[in-house]
Amino acid sequence: MTDTVYDNDALQQKAKDHLWMHFARQSTMATSGVPIITRGQGHHVYDIEGREYFDGLAGLFVVNAGHGRKRLAEVAAKQAEQLAFFPIWSYAHPSAIELADRLAGYAPGELNRVFFSTGGGEAVETAFKLAKYYWKLQGRPTKHKVISRSVAYHGTPQGALAITGIPGMKEMFEPVTPGGFRVPNTNFYRAAEMGAPADDLEAFGLWAANRIEEMILFEGPETVAAVFLEPVQNSGGCFPPPPGYFKRVREICDQYDVLLVSDEVICAFGRLGHMFACDAYGYEPDMITCAKAMTSGYSPIGATIVSEKIYAPFAEGNTSFYHGYTFGGHPVSAAVALENLDIFEEEGLNERVRENSPLFRAELEKLLDLPIVGDVRGDGYFFGIELVKDKETRETFDDEESEKLLRGFLSKALFDSGLYCRADDRGDPVIQLAPPLTIGPAEFAEIEQKLRGVLTEASNRL
């Protein structure tokens, strides 16, 4: 297959005239245009001029099996030829049935029921609505509030936005759906600033978990429906759970009859070396939300996986869950997901992540010799590098300095160096890495070298 030839000037003009990009400043197109990516292969992507970039973010925490998988494209084409679309509104088709069975087999314990959507935000929205409806069916209609963590991102639909813990992403849309409450996250690097134990990771984890109990009691257990937590919190810069954290959270939720939702839109399907990341940390939630890497991005899909306890009221009689999406469980997406999961098993991608994660961490920790690098944290193939103004005091950058550092220099400099990753300021400034799961030690070293060059220059600008 030969590469398609594109007219860069024409596409730039069309983008400027008509394309509204997501989470982007449209004004940048007028002054500098937009990077146009035309092709992907393995862990690289290529722009319209043919320049090569290391995909250090797997697209957007998505392309876990890597770019250019011909077999996934072929499965999509075959399914589209046989049955391009049919809804799962009172009907079904084989690929959705088989995928539901497959996901239930991977999920822990009694999480056996799969409700399909088309993406992560919809999966979270589904879980939020289902949690409120479940408690109404139990005769406890006042249980409608949800708890999540500070700076956590759970999606952009109105319900998911209520769960999201980033004020700057919500204020322009207020009033949002009511009922969302926040507790501290598990940023051990900033523990002292939270008044938490700063010299004992396990004690800090217990402290953070107990803030959930505190919020439940403050609001009243009879008003709280669910707690939404990512296994490793994305926004803010890859906060892993301290030892014992999820064990304590599960105890709290059981004690006060609160549902535990594991938001694994990013963390599922190998990002932490397991199909579902709750298995990495030894807890069984009541619901799992997932999406992104289920198909490695070759077709959109999402799912909310539900325990038998929550499903029980819907199993008999006339009760229905009045909620759904036209393209939920799409035949093509479901078929691609099944083939993608075959790749995971055939190539041992989960095992690869578990084996190589310490090597990835060690490579990134070499960057701690730079004055701008304050912390390296994360798990699996999911790491964040927190940038600081003063390493000794852990002083962070103010908003103006962060703007100048991240958008004024780092984002472009990293891309120009041949590394696509995320420079993020939803919290303290961080660089995030979540590459395809197919890479290994040689690529870890390549990432470190590219980061070192750019961060050294950033340090010199301080």
Backbone torsions as a table, in degrees:
resi	resn	phi	psi	omega
1	MET	NA	124.5	179.3
2	THR	-86.4	151.1	179.9
3	ASP	-67.3	140.3	174.8
4	THR	-70.3	138.5	177.2
5	VAL	-93.9	124.8	-178.1
6	TYR	-112.3	152.4	174.4
7	ASP	-96.4	102.4	-174.9
8	ASN	-60.3	-46.6	-177.3
9	ASP	-61.2	-41.6	-179.4
10	ALA	-66.4	-42.4	-179.8
11	LEU	-67.7	-39.6	177.6
12	GLN	-59.5	-42.8	-179.8
13	GLN	-66.4	-42.3	177.9
14	LYS	-63.9	-39.3	177.1
15	ALA	-62.9	-45.7	179.7
16	LYS	-60.4	-38.1	-176.2
17	ASP	-79.9	-28.8	-167.1
18	HIS	-136.8	-22.9	-171.9
19	LEU	-88.3	125.0	175.7
20	TRP	-104.4	103.7	-176.0
21	MET	-77.3	156.1	-177.7
22	HIS	-86.1	139.7	176.9
23	PHE	50.4	39.7	-174.1
24	ALA	-135.3	150.9	173.4
25	ARG	-83.1	110.8	-176.7
26	GLN	-61.7	-27.3	-176.7
27	SER	-62.5	-24.5	-178.0
28	THR	-66.1	-27.1	180.0
29	MET	-66.0	-32.3	-178.1
30	ALA	-69.4	-31.3	-175.2
31	THR	-98.6	-36.5	-173.4
32	SER	-131.9	5.2	-178.8
33	GLY	70.9	-166.5	-178.8
34	VAL	-132.8	137.7	173.5
35	PRO	-61.6	129.7	-179.3
36	ILE	-112.4	113.8	-179.3
37	ILE	-95.9	128.0	-173.5
38	THR	-113.5	-16.6	-173.2
39	ARG	-156.4	151.6	174.7
40	GLY	-136.3	145.9	176.4
41	GLN	-151.4	121.6	-179.1
42	GLY	62.2	-122.2	178.8
43	HIS	-105.1	22.0	177.6
44	HIS	-121.2	150.5	168.6
45	VAL	-125.3	161.7	-174.3
46	TYR	-133.1	137.7	-179.3
47	ASP	-90.4	-179.0	-173.0
48	ILE	-64.8	-20.7	177.3
49	GLU	-91.9	0.0	178.9
50	GLY	90.2	3.3	179.4
51	ARG	-71.9	143.9	-175.4
52	GLU	-100.0	139.7	178.2
53	TYR	-133.0	139.1	172.5
54	PHE	-76.0	122.6	-179.8
55	ASP	-82.2	88.8	-177.6
56	GLY	-83.9	4.6	-179.9
57	LEU	-128.2	9.7	-178.7
58	ALA	49.4	47.6	-176.8
59	GLY	78.0	-79.0	172.3
60	LEU	-153.3	62.8	-177.1
61	PHE	63.6	34.6	-167.7
62	VAL	-121.9	-52.9	-166.6
63	VAL	-82.3	63.1	-173.0
64	ASN	-65.3	-33.3	-179.9
65	ALA	-87.6	-0.5	177.9
66	GLY	92.9	162.0	-178.4
67	HIS	-81.2	157.4	170.4
68	GLY	76.6	26.1	178.5
69	ARG	-78.8	99.2	-175.7
70	LYS	-60.5	-36.1	-176.4
71	ARG	-64.7	-30.7	177.9
72	LEU	-71.1	-39.1	176.0
73	ALA	-64.4	-39.0	-178.7
74	GLU	-67.9	-39.8	177.2
75	VAL	-63.1	-41.2	178.6
76	ALA	-61.1	-44.4	-179.5
77	ALA	-65.0	-41.6	-179.5
78	LYS	-63.7	-43.9	-179.9
79	GLN	-67.0	-40.6	180.0
80	ALA	-63.2	-34.8	178.5
81	GLU	-69.8	-35.5	-177.1
82	GLN	-82.9	-48.4	177.6
83	LEU	-153.1	100.1	-175.6
84	ALA	-72.7	-37.8	-178.9
85	PHE	-157.4	140.4	162.1
86	PHE	-160.2	140.4	-175.6
87	PRO	-76.6	161.3	172.8
88	ILE	-106.5	35.1	173.5
89	TRP	-90.4	90.9	-179.2
90	SER	73.0	2.7	174.0
91	TYR	-127.8	177.6	178.2
92	ALA	-151.5	168.4	172.9
93	HIS	-142.3	159.1	-170.2
94	PRO	-57.6	-41.8	-174.1
95	SER	-67.0	-36.9	176.9
96	ALA	-67.1	-40.5	179.0
97	ILE	-63.4	-47.4	-178.7
98	GLU	-64.8	-38.8	-179.9
99	LEU	-69.3	-39.5	176.4
100	ALA	-59.5	-43.1	178.0
101	ASP	-62.7	-41.8	-179.1
102	ARG	-64.4	-46.3	-179.2
103	LEU	-65.5	-40.7	177.5
104	ALA	-62.3	-35.0	177.8
105	GLY	-66.9	-33.6	178.1
106	TYR	-77.6	-32.6	-172.8
107	ALA	-70.7	149.8	-177.2
108	PRO	-74.7	157.8	168.1
109	GLY	50.8	-126.6	-172.7
110	GLU	-95.9	16.6	178.0
111	LEU	-82.8	90.8	-170.1
112	ASN	-118.4	-5.6	-173.1
113	ARG	-115.3	130.7	-170.7
114	VAL	-119.9	120.9	176.8
115	PHE	-109.7	116.4	-173.9
116	PHE	-87.5	146.9	171.9
117	SER	-136.3	-162.8	-178.9
118	THR	-113.7	0.6	179.5
119	GLY	-174.5	179.3	-173.7
120	GLY	-69.3	-42.5	179.3
121	GLY	-60.1	-39.6	177.6
122	GLU	-67.8	-34.9	177.6
123	ALA	-64.6	-41.5	177.4
124	VAL	-67.6	-43.1	177.6
125	GLU	-57.9	-42.0	178.2
126	THR	-60.4	-46.2	-178.7
127	ALA	-63.8	-39.3	179.8
128	PHE	-63.5	-49.1	-179.8
129	LYS	-64.3	-40.3	-178.7
130	LEU	-66.3	-38.8	179.0
131	ALA	-61.3	-44.6	179.8
132	LYS	-66.0	-42.1	-179.2
133	TYR	-66.0	-40.4	-179.7
134	TYR	-56.7	-47.1	-177.8
135	TRP	-68.7	-31.9	174.4
136	LYS	-63.3	-40.0	178.5
137	LEU	-68.3	-20.8	175.5
138	GLN	-86.3	3.3	-178.0
139	GLY	76.9	24.7	-179.0
140	ARG	-128.9	66.7	-171.8
141	PRO	-69.3	-14.7	-179.8
142	THR	-79.3	-9.0	178.8
143	LYS	-84.3	91.1	-176.4
144	HIS	-134.2	-6.9	-177.5
145	LYS	-84.1	154.5	178.6
146	VAL	-131.2	146.7	-178.1
147	ILE	-116.7	136.5	174.2
148	SER	-142.2	-175.4	-172.5
149	ARG	-104.4	155.1	178.0
150	SER	-56.4	135.8	177.0
151	VAL	67.5	9.1	179.5
152	ALA	-78.2	142.2	177.0
153	TYR	-109.1	126.7	179.7
154	HIS	-127.2	9.3	175.7
155	GLY	124.3	173.8	-174.1
156	THR	-110.6	-14.5	172.2
157	PRO	-58.1	158.4	-171.5
158	GLN	-55.3	-41.5	178.6
159	GLY	-70.0	-47.6	178.9
160	ALA	-62.1	-33.3	179.0
161	LEU	-66.7	-31.7	175.7
162	ALA	-64.8	-30.0	179.7
163	ILE	-82.4	-31.2	178.3
164	THR	-57.9	136.9	-174.6
165	GLY	-107.9	36.6	179.9
166	ILE	-117.6	99.3	-175.0
167	PRO	-53.9	-38.8	-176.9
168	GLY	-66.3	-16.4	178.0
169	MET	-93.9	-4.3	-172.8
170	LYS	-114.7	-30.3	-168.1
171	GLU	-60.2	-35.0	-178.5
172	MET	-73.5	-12.0	-179.2
173	PHE	-111.0	4.0	-177.2
174	GLU	-69.5	149.6	2.9
175	PRO	-79.7	132.3	175.4
176	VAL	-88.0	176.7	177.0
177	THR	-53.5	128.7	-177.9
178	PRO	-72.8	162.6	170.2
179	GLY	109.7	1.6	-179.6
180	GLY	-93.4	130.1	-179.5
181	PHE	-130.5	147.9	-171.3
182	ARG	-114.0	146.1	173.0
183	VAL	-128.7	165.5	179.8
184	PRO	-61.5	150.7	176.2
185	ASN	-90.3	-169.8	-174.1
186	THR	-107.7	41.7	177.3
187	ASN	-81.0	87.9	-176.9
188	PHE	-63.0	-29.8	179.0
189	TYR	-60.7	-28.6	-179.7
190	ARG	-109.8	22.0	-175.6
191	ALA	-58.5	-44.4	-177.1
192	ALA	-59.9	-36.4	-179.4
193	GLU	-68.6	-21.5	178.4
194	MET	-91.8	-0.7	-176.1
195	GLY	73.4	25.4	-177.3
196	ALA	-106.2	164.3	175.5
197	PRO	-56.2	123.4	-173.8
198	ALA	-108.7	-2.1	-177.4
199	ASP	-121.4	8.6	-177.9
200	ASP	-144.5	104.5	-174.6
201	LEU	-60.9	-42.5	-179.1
202	GLU	-65.8	-41.2	177.4
203	ALA	-64.5	-37.8	176.7
204	PHE	-63.3	-41.9	178.7
205	GLY	-61.3	-42.2	177.4
206	LEU	-63.5	-42.4	177.6
207	TRP	-59.2	-47.1	-178.2
208	ALA	-64.0	-42.4	178.2
209	ALA	-63.4	-39.6	-178.4
210	ASN	-68.2	-19.0	174.8
211	ARG	-67.7	-26.6	175.5
212	ILE	-67.7	-46.0	176.0
213	GLU	-58.7	-43.1	-179.9
214	GLU	-58.3	-43.7	-179.4
215	MET	-69.0	-38.9	177.3
216	ILE	-59.9	-45.3	-179.8
217	LEU	-68.0	-37.5	-179.8
218	PHE	-64.6	-43.0	-179.8
219	GLU	-82.7	-22.7	-177.6
220	GLY	100.1	119.4	-177.8
221	PRO	-54.2	-29.3	-178.9
222	GLU	-76.8	1.8	176.6
223	THR	-114.1	-8.0	-173.2
224	VAL	-102.1	123.4	-177.8
225	ALA	-92.0	-42.4	-170.0
226	ALA	-157.9	158.4	171.1
227	VAL	-116.6	127.6	179.1
228	PHE	-107.6	120.0	-179.0
229	LEU	-137.9	137.1	168.4
230	GLU	-82.7	143.1	176.0
231	PRO	-56.3	-49.9	167.3
232	VAL	-117.8	119.2	-176.9
233	GLN	-70.0	126.9	-177.2
234	ASN	-74.6	-66.5	-173.9
235	SER	-64.7	137.2	-173.1
236	GLY	99.6	-20.4	173.2
237	GLY	112.7	55.7	167.3
238	CYS	60.3	68.8	177.6
239	PHE	-91.9	107.5	176.8
240	PRO	-77.0	159.0	178.6
241	PRO	-79.5	134.5	174.3
242	PRO	-65.2	159.4	177.7
243	PRO	-54.9	133.2	177.3
244	GLY	84.4	-7.5	-175.9
245	TYR	-61.1	-53.3	-175.9
246	PHE	-72.2	-27.5	174.8
247	LYS	-61.0	-45.1	179.5
248	ARG	-68.2	-40.1	178.5
249	VAL	-60.9	-43.2	179.4
250	ARG	-61.8	-41.4	177.3
251	GLU	-60.5	-43.5	-179.6
252	ILE	-63.7	-46.3	-179.7
253	CYS	-62.1	-40.6	178.0
254	ASP	-65.9	-40.8	-177.2
255	GLN	-62.6	-37.2	-173.5
256	TYR	-108.6	13.7	-180.0
257	ASP	54.8	55.8	177.5
258	VAL	-121.1	135.4	-179.8
259	LEU	-76.8	144.7	177.1
260	LEU	-110.0	118.1	178.8
261	VAL	-107.1	123.1	176.7
262	SER	-94.6	104.7	-178.6
263	ASP	-83.0	100.8	-173.8
264	GLU	-113.4	31.6	179.3
265	VAL	-57.3	-37.6	175.3
266	ILE	-93.5	-42.2	-165.7
267	CYS	-81.0	-18.8	-179.4
268	ALA	-74.3	168.2	174.0
269	PHE	58.5	55.2	166.0
270	GLY	94.2	-14.2	-176.0
271	ARG	-58.1	-33.1	177.0
272	LEU	-112.2	14.5	175.5
273	GLY	88.3	15.2	177.3
274	HIS	-142.3	155.7	174.5
275	MET	-60.1	-44.0	174.4
276	PHE	-124.3	129.7	-169.9
277	ALA	-70.4	-20.5	176.4
278	CYS	-59.5	-29.3	176.9
279	ASP	-66.5	-29.5	179.0
280	ALA	-65.6	-28.3	-175.7
281	TYR	-115.3	7.5	168.3
282	GLY	71.8	37.6	175.7
283	TYR	-131.2	152.8	178.1
284	GLU	-113.3	110.0	178.6
285	PRO	-80.2	177.0	174.6
286	ASP	-89.6	-25.7	175.5
287	MET	-145.5	149.7	171.4
288	ILE	-122.5	130.9	170.2
289	THR	-104.3	137.7	-177.0
290	CYS	-151.9	163.3	-178.5
291	ALA	-170.1	-122.8	174.2
292	LYS	25.3	-90.8	-170.1
293	ALA	-78.6	2.7	176.9
294	MET	-57.6	-33.7	175.8
295	THR	-114.0	7.8	-170.3
296	SER	53.2	26.9	175.3
297	GLY	82.9	2.3	-177.2
298	TYR	-75.4	-13.4	173.6
299	SER	-165.7	143.9	-174.1
300	PRO	-77.2	140.2	176.1
301	ILE	-164.0	155.5	172.6
302	GLY	-147.4	166.2	179.5
303	ALA	-155.6	148.9	169.5
304	THR	-117.5	117.7	-176.9
305	ILE	-102.0	129.1	-164.2
306	VAL	-123.7	144.5	179.4
307	SER	-74.3	159.5	177.9
308	GLU	-60.4	-32.8	179.4
309	LYS	-60.3	-45.3	-178.4
310	ILE	-73.8	-33.0	-179.5
311	TYR	-73.1	-26.1	-170.8
312	ALA	-51.0	-45.1	-178.6
313	PRO	-63.8	-18.4	-178.0
314	PHE	-96.5	-3.3	-172.8
315	ALA	-79.6	-19.9	-177.6
316	GLU	-138.4	166.5	175.0
317	GLY	71.4	-151.2	-172.2
318	ASN	-102.5	4.9	-175.9
319	THR	-72.8	128.5	176.4
320	SER	-125.6	153.9	174.2
321	PHE	-96.0	101.0	-175.1
322	TYR	-79.1	78.3	-174.1
323	HIS	-163.0	142.6	178.7
324	GLY	173.5	174.6	-178.1
325	TYR	-137.9	138.9	-178.8
326	THR	-51.9	-45.8	-174.1
327	PHE	-97.6	9.7	177.4
328	GLY	-63.0	131.2	-178.4
329	GLY	67.2	29.8	-178.1
330	HIS	-51.3	135.9	-176.5
331	PRO	-55.6	-43.2	-179.0
332	VAL	-66.2	-45.4	-179.1
333	SER	-63.3	-42.4	-179.9
334	ALA	-64.6	-40.5	178.7
335	ALA	-64.8	-41.0	178.0
336	VAL	-64.8	-40.8	179.2
337	ALA	-59.8	-43.4	179.6
338	LEU	-61.0	-43.4	180.0
339	GLU	-68.2	-38.8	177.9
340	ASN	-61.6	-41.8	179.0
341	LEU	-68.4	-30.8	172.5
342	ASP	-60.8	-42.3	178.5
343	ILE	-60.9	-44.0	178.4
344	PHE	-54.7	-45.8	-176.8
345	GLU	-73.4	-43.9	-177.8
346	GLU	-63.3	-39.4	-175.5
347	GLU	-96.9	-0.4	177.5
348	GLY	59.3	44.4	-174.8
349	LEU	-66.5	-36.9	177.2
350	ASN	-62.9	-45.1	179.7
351	GLU	-63.5	-37.3	178.9
352	ARG	-60.7	-44.0	179.7
353	VAL	-64.2	-46.0	-179.0
354	ARG	-62.0	-38.2	-178.5
355	GLU	-71.4	-40.0	-171.9
356	ASN	-94.4	-14.0	-176.4
357	SER	-54.0	-44.8	178.4
358	PRO	-61.5	-31.8	178.1
359	LEU	-70.8	-39.0	176.9
360	PHE	-62.3	-47.9	178.9
361	ARG	-58.6	-46.3	-177.6
362	ALA	-61.4	-38.2	179.1
363	GLU	-65.4	-44.1	-179.4
364	LEU	-69.2	-32.3	-179.6
365	GLU	-67.9	-15.4	173.1
366	LYS	-60.8	-25.8	-178.6
367	LEU	-72.2	-10.6	179.3
368	LEU	-65.4	-10.6	176.3
369	ASP	-78.3	-7.8	178.6
370	LEU	-86.4	138.5	-176.0
371	PRO	-64.0	-21.3	-177.9
372	ILE	-86.6	-13.6	-176.5
373	VAL	-94.4	113.1	-178.5
374	GLY	-93.1	-37.8	-173.7
375	ASP	-152.5	145.3	170.6
376	VAL	-122.3	124.7	-175.0
377	ARG	-148.9	163.3	178.4
378	GLY	139.8	-161.4	-178.5
379	ASP	-162.0	163.0	178.8
380	GLY	58.0	-129.4	173.3
381	TYR	-109.1	49.8	-173.3
382	PHE	-146.5	97.7	-173.8
383	PHE	-131.4	149.2	175.1
384	GLY	-123.4	144.8	177.5
385	ILE	-118.9	110.2	-179.3
386	GLU	-84.3	132.6	-178.5
387	LEU	-101.1	138.1	-176.1
388	VAL	-130.0	155.7	177.6
389	LYS	-81.3	-36.6	-179.5
390	ASP	-137.5	115.3	-174.2
391	LYS	-68.7	-37.1	-177.1
392	GLU	-67.0	-44.7	-177.0
393	THR	-92.9	-8.5	-175.3
394	ARG	63.7	24.3	179.2
395	GLU	-65.2	131.2	-179.8
396	THR	-94.2	179.9	-179.4
397	PHE	-89.7	144.4	173.1
398	ASP	-75.8	176.1	-172.9
399	ASP	-59.9	-42.0	-178.9
400	GLU	-66.8	-42.1	178.9
401	GLU	-67.1	-39.0	178.9
402	SER	-64.5	-42.1	176.7
403	GLU	-58.2	-46.4	-178.5
404	LYS	-66.0	-40.4	-178.1
405	LEU	-70.2	-52.0	-172.5
406	LEU	-78.0	-56.9	-176.0
407	ARG	-83.8	-30.6	-178.4
408	GLY	-78.4	-23.3	-177.7
409	PHE	-136.9	-59.8	-165.3
410	LEU	-62.3	-47.0	-175.3
411	SER	-56.8	-49.4	-179.7
412	LYS	-69.8	-41.0	-177.7
413	ALA	-64.3	-40.2	178.2
414	LEU	-63.6	-45.4	-179.9
415	PHE	-64.1	-42.8	179.1
416	ASP	-64.1	-27.2	178.4
417	SER	-76.7	-8.8	-179.6
418	GLY	97.0	18.2	179.1
419	LEU	-124.0	117.7	172.2
420	TYR	-93.2	117.6	175.3
421	CYS	-151.5	-165.8	-176.7
422	ARG	-118.3	125.4	167.7
423	ALA	-102.1	112.7	-164.3
424	ASP	-122.8	138.0	177.8
425	ASP	-122.8	26.7	173.6
426	ARG	-81.0	75.2	-167.4
427	GLY	119.9	-154.2	176.1
428	ASP	-71.4	150.7	-174.9
429	PRO	-61.2	131.9	180.0
430	VAL	-141.0	158.5	165.4
431	ILE	-111.1	129.3	-178.1
432	GLN	-111.0	142.6	180.0
433	LEU	-130.4	130.1	177.1
434	ALA	-151.8	70.7	-173.3
435	PRO	-75.2	170.0	172.7
436	PRO	-54.8	150.1	-174.5
437	LEU	-76.9	-2.9	-176.9
438	THR	-84.5	-9.3	-175.9
439	ILE	-84.0	168.3	-178.6
440	GLY	-146.2	-159.0	-172.1
441	PRO	-54.3	-39.3	-179.8
442	ALA	-62.8	-39.9	179.7
443	GLU	-73.4	-33.2	175.1
444	PHE	-57.9	-44.8	-179.7
445	ALA	-64.1	-38.3	178.7
446	GLU	-63.8	-43.2	178.1
447	ILE	-61.4	-45.1	-178.8
448	GLU	-60.2	-41.5	-178.9
449	GLN	-66.4	-41.7	178.1
450	LYS	-64.4	-43.6	178.0
451	LEU	-63.5	-42.5	-177.3
452	ARG	-59.4	-43.9	-179.4
453	GLY	-61.0	-46.9	-177.1
454	VAL	-71.3	-43.1	-178.9
455	LEU	-69.1	-30.8	174.8
456	THR	-63.2	-43.7	177.5
457	GLU	-64.8	-39.8	177.0
458	ALA	-62.1	-40.3	178.3
459	SER	-61.0	-40.0	-178.8
460	ASN	-68.3	-18.4	179.3
461	ARG	-86.6	-11.4	-178.0
462	LEU	-67.5	NA	NA
